[in-house]
Amino acid sequence: MSAKIYCFLMALASLLGMPACADQSAEVASREMGEVPVRAIRAAPAAPVAGAAALGRTEGAVVHLPWQDAVAYVSPLVPEEASGAQVDATRFFQPVPIQVVQGAVPVVLGPDPLCIEAVPRNQTPQVPPAQNPFGAMPASTKDGTDFSLAEDLGLGWHRGATAWWIALQPEEDIPAERFRFERMDAKIAALPPTMEVVVNIMLPERRVAPDRWEVAHGREVYARFLKALVLRYGQRVRHWQFENEPDLGPAGADLPGFAQLHVFTAGRIRALQPEARLLFAGFTGLGGETILDQQLLAVVGRLGTGDAQVFDLHTYGAAGGWTRLDGLYARVRSRLDAAGLEHAAIWMTETGTWTGSPSLPGPPGPPNQHAPRGQHAPPHLPGRHASLHAPGQLVPPGMPAMPPLRTLPHQTERDQARELVKRFVHGFSLGIERIFWAWGIKEGHHDRGQLFDMTGLVYDGLGDDDPGDNIPKLGYFAFKRLIRAMLGRQGGVVRLELGPGVHAYQFYREGAPVIIAWKE
């Protein structure tokens, strides 16, 4: 095994946590703060909360944050309790007034982020999706039609109404140009009016070969599918994305072919829906910044300014992975700008970290088949994350197979909640326009105790360490508190330089400053 291949494999293991060598103006309406609907979530009685502990004062160092007003309202973004089942939501969402001393707010910063506000909020505002940078992949529960958790959090974006060509038009329906839209109709109809949806167009089973980006049935047959899709959903869907993570698996060797097919897809959509916004499929950056740069070089020069208004970046991994965003974002931004795509936004429609000790992703199994936690169903046709499913497919063809990686390091609810806040806040400060938590708000992507089953923020009642169905994790409360603080912000998020290890980010909301800060 060459040194380059070994480093790639070790980097992949490390990224997964394994040991290794628009500003639109609108009137903002508010929703009264309350419990999540009983049918969606439940909570146990809370333990007493000490004021100092609630403000992150049990560990860390004193930091003086610059402040102009006489009083600042300070809130923890991660509850002090050990688990979400213990949190009293009413008490958690109450900020504590702190007296300003000589133009600064004295706070004790530790790894749990704090929010410092000039004007506290006791409600989560409702804003148009164009002003809402928060989403989830998916924002619905598994059936695709229940958005009650997303509405309680205040999310504005959903990525999960996937248009699988083979499901919407099985082989026997192609000659007669029939389509089976019933299930997708229900998912699109259930979307709340306060949310936008990103629809993924997926055709992996309809390619001529696993390592080729060309349509087996010919492009004109594919174009008729696109036409049926856009004409049916174009009134509700304004954001379309062609395929997913083309840098993974055997097809990663044909990135120029992928770019060409993306341009074809984008042209057909624009001809039918000129106002549509097109997302370029998410890249993972799993090979590191240098490999990502090479991949970008193979595709962005082939795109016109109307072919991709948004470039998508996906990042998973253990707690602490938020620090990788600097390098990955810089590579994407520089390549887009050099290719004349300086107006293209950068989104992150998948990011997440887990609780517990999940296994790495295994074969997803046939649709609607759910195996017990920890078991693996037989492989099926290539699908989402197919390149991560089998140990022999973790690297491109021709590279040695990686030894099976079974269990990821154990992470607590607190680890996940801290990481969630840091990924969003730091990502926004870099210039990422929208960020989606994945996989989903509720656990149970495949129900096998794998990585994507345990990145959710609400338990699903499966597994030995699961406290019960619909019980929130600390990350659920952290996400809701973060959204409450950041919705309606004006302008960008600015990093404050306040000394070694201090990470402080300031933005303005309704003309008043807000600071989110922690210390590593």
C-alpha positions, 0 to 999 in steps of 0.5 A, spaced: 500 500 500 502 506 497 503 512 502 498 516 499 493 511 499 494 509 506 494 517 508 487 517 504 484 511 508 487 514 515 484 520 513 477 517 512 477 513 518 479 520 522 473 524 519 468 518 521 471 519 528 475 512 528 482 512 531 488 513 526 496 514 525 437 574 501 435 578 504 428 580 504 424 584 508 418 582 511 414 583 517 416 578 523 410 574 526 411 570 533 409 564 535 408 563 543 413 558 546 411 552 548 412 544 549 413 540 542 406 537 541 405 531 545 404 526 539 411 528 537 415 529 543 415 528 551 420 530 557 421 527 564 421 532 570 427 536 571 432 536 576 434 543 580 438 547 576 443 552 579 444 558 576 452 558 575 451 551 572 446 554 567 450 559 565 456 554 563 460 557 570 462 550 572 468 550 568 472 554 563 475 561 564 473 568 565 472 572 559 470 579 558 465 580 552 465 587 549 458 590 551 455 597 550 448 596 554 448 596 562 445 589 562 446 583 558 441 577 558 445 570 558 443 563 556 446 557 555 445 554 548 446 547 551 442 545 557 446 543 564 442 536 565 446 530 563 440 528 558 434 531 554 429 527 558 431 531 564 430 538 561 425 543 563 424 546 557 420 552 560 426 554 565 431 552 560 429 558 555 429 563 560 435 568 560 439 571 566 440 578 566 448 580 567 450 587 569 455 590 565 462 592 568 466 597 565 463 596 558 464 588 558 460 582 560 464 578 565 462 570 563 465 564 564 466 560 558 467 553 557 466 548 551 458 549 552 456 555 548 453 561 551 448 566 548 449 573 550 443 578 548 441 585 548 434 584 548 432 577 550 427 573 546 421 568 549 418 566 542 421 563 536 420 568 530 417 566 524 420 568 518 420 567 510 424 561 508 429 566 504 431 569 511 431 562 514 438 559 514 436 553 518 434 546 515 434 538 516 435 532 511 430 530 512 425 535 516 420 530 516 419 524 520 420 517 516 414 517 513 415 524 510 409 527 512 410 529 519 413 536 520 411 537 527 418 537 530 421 542 524 415 547 526 417 547 533 424 548 532 423 553 527 426 550 521 425 553 514 428 548 509 427 540 508 431 536 504 428 529 503 422 529 498 427 525 493 425 524 486 428 517 485 427 516 477 426 508 478 421 509 483 417 514 480 417 511 473 418 503 474 421 500 467 414 497 465 412 504 465 417 507 461 414 505 454 407 508 455 410 514 459 406 513 465 409 515 472 407 514 479 407 520 483 402 518 489 407 518 495 411 524 492 404 528 492 403 526 499 410 528 501 410 535 497 402 536 500 404 535 507 410 541 507 408 547 511 407 553 508 413 556 512 418 551 509 421 550 502 424 544 499 430 541 496 428 536 491 433 531 489 433 528 482 436 521 483 438 516 477 443 511 480 440 505 477 438 508 470 446 509 469 449 505 463 454 503 468 456 504 475 462 508 473 459 512 468 455 518 468 450 517 462 443 515 462 442 508 460 435 509 456 438 515 453 437 523 454 431 524 451 427 519 455 430 522 461 428 529 459 421 527 459 421 524 466 424 531 468 419 535 464 413 531 468 417 532 474 417 539 474 410 541 471 407 537 476 411 540 482 414 547 479 409 551 483 411 548 490 418 546 488 423 552 487 430 548 488 432 542 485 438 538 486 441 533 481 444 527 484 448 526 491 455 525 493 458 524 486 465 524 489 464 517 492 464 510 489 466 508 482 462 514 479 467 518 482 472 517 476 467 520 471 466 527 474 467 530 468 461 526 465 457 528 471 458 535 470 456 534 463 449 531 465 448 536 471 448 541 465 443 537 461 439 537 467 439 544 469 438 546 462 431 542 462 429 545 468 431 552 467 427 551 460 421 549 464 422 553 470 426 559 469 426 562 476 428 555 479 434 555 483 439 549 482 444 546 487 450 542 484 450 535 488 454 535 495 461 533 495 463 530 501 471 532 502 472 525 505 479 525 501 481 532 505 482 538 502 487 537 496 483 531 493 477 536 494 480 541 490 482 536 485 475 534 484 472 541 484 477 542 478 474 537 474 467 539 474 466 547 476 470 549 469 464 545 465 459 549 469 455 556 466 453 561 471 446 559 470 447 551 471 449 551 479 446 557 483 448 553 489 454 548 491 453 543 496 458 541 501 457 535 506 460 534 512 459 528 518 464 526 523 466 526 530 465 532 535 470 537 533 469 536 526 467 543 526 474 546 525 475 542 518 470 547 515 475 553 514 479 549 509 473 545 506 470 552 505 476 556 502 477 550 497 470 550 494 470 558 494 476 559 491 475 554 485 468 557 484 470 564 484 476 562 479 471 559 474 467 565 474 461 562 479 463 568 484 455 569 485 454 561 487 452 560 494 455 555 498 450 551 502 451 545 507 445 540 506 448 535 510 452 535 517 451 531 523 454 527 529 452 522 533 450 519 540 452 513 543 456 508 539 453 507 532 457 502 527 459 505 520 453 505 515 452 498 512 447 496 506 441 499 506 437 493 504 430 494 500 426 500 501 421 499 507 425 493 510 427 495 517 432 490 520 433 490 528 439 494 531 446 492 529 444 487 524 445 488 516 440 487 511 442 484 504 445 489 499 440 492 494 441 496 488 446 502 489 443 508 492 444 513 497 451 512 500 452 506 497 460 507 496 460 507 504 456 501 505 461 495 503 468 495 506 471 494 499 467 500 497 470 505 501 475 507 496 475 508 489 476 502 484 483 500 484 485 502 491 486 496 496 480 495 500 479 498 507 479 493 513 472 493 516 470 499 521 465 497 526 464 501 531 465 509 532 467 512 538 462 513 544 459 520 544 454 523 549 448 527 548 452 533 550 458 532 545 452 532 540 449 538 542 455 542 543 458 540 536 451 542 533 451 549 535 459 550 533 458 547 526 452 552 525 455 558 528 462 557 525 459 555 518 455 561 518 461 565 520 465 563 514 459 564 509 455 558 508 448 560 506 444 555 509 446 549 513 441 542 514 442 537 520 442 530 518 440 525 518 434 528 520 431 530 527 428 524 529 433 517 529 432 511 525 434 512 518 435 505 517 433 502 524 440 498 525 444 502 530 448 505 524 451 512 524 445 515 520 440 512 525 443 515 531 445 522 528 437 524 530 436 529 535 430 525 538 430 518 540 426 513 537 425 508 542 430 502 539 436 500 542 439 498 549 441 505 551 435 508 548 430 512 554 424 511 550 420 513 543 420 521 542 424 523 548 429 529 546 436 529 546 440 535 549 441 537 541 434 538 540 434 543 545 440 546 543 438 547 536 431 550 538 435 555 542 440 557 537 434 558 532 431 562 536 437 566 537 439 567 530 433 567 526 432 574 523 439 576 523 441 582 519 448 581 515 453 576 517 456 573 523 463 576 525 468 572 529 471 576 535 478 576 536 478 575 544 484 571 546 487 564 545 481 558 545 476 563 545 471 563 540 466 568 539 461 570 534 457 577 533 451 578 529 445 583 529 438 582 530 433 588 530 439 593 531 441 589 537 448 585 538 448 578 539 454 574 541 455 566 541 461 564 545 465 558 548 472 556 549 476 550 547 
